[in-house]
Amino acid sequence: MEPVYAITDFMAQGGNVLWLLFGTCLLLWLLILERAWFLRITWPGRAAEVIAEWNARADRRSWRARKIREASVSASTIALRAQLPLIKVLVVLCPLLGLLGTVLGMIAVFEVIALSGNDDAQAMARGVYRATIPTMAGLVVALTGIYFTVRLGQWADREASKLQDALVLQGQGE
């Protein structure tokens, strides 16, 4: 039970914005894990289906065949990169939520100054401390999210390129 108390104490020190940041972080990581699952588990079967469908075609040389190939590669690229724009938005949102927590914490510091003057340095320090926690949390979540967003994008591009190479036009490589 001690880790639960530590987490709730941390959340209480950071303010209500940390709960919003926690929800954003949870959604971000669910989307990242979904993309990793798709790319590792689901995509190989789908790619094999697209390749088998292409290889079953009698016509792989005409202008129409080229356009069908382009459409297959485009649809696959869209499927591979499906959640990446939403993940990028959540990554950008995290530091902004941290900044919101900082602003709210600083407002609390100014309230302490307005009520007690400059005499209560300990209360002001608590407010400044409370203001820095959401900023730190937002930046940590954003940095990890940026790393995985870039990696997932590279992975999706590599898989799309492999698919494009696998869909060979007749007269090109045969």
Buried (B, 14 or more C-beta within 10 A) or exposed (E): EEEEEEEEEEBEBBBEBBEBBBEBBEBBBEBBEBBBEBBEEEBEEBBEEBBEEBEEEEEBBEEEBEEBBEEBBEEBBEBBBBBBEEBBEBBEBBBEBBBBBBEBBBEBBEEBBEEEEEEBEEBBEBBEEBBBBBBEBBBBBBEBBBEBBEEBBEBBEEBBEEBBEBBBBEEEEE
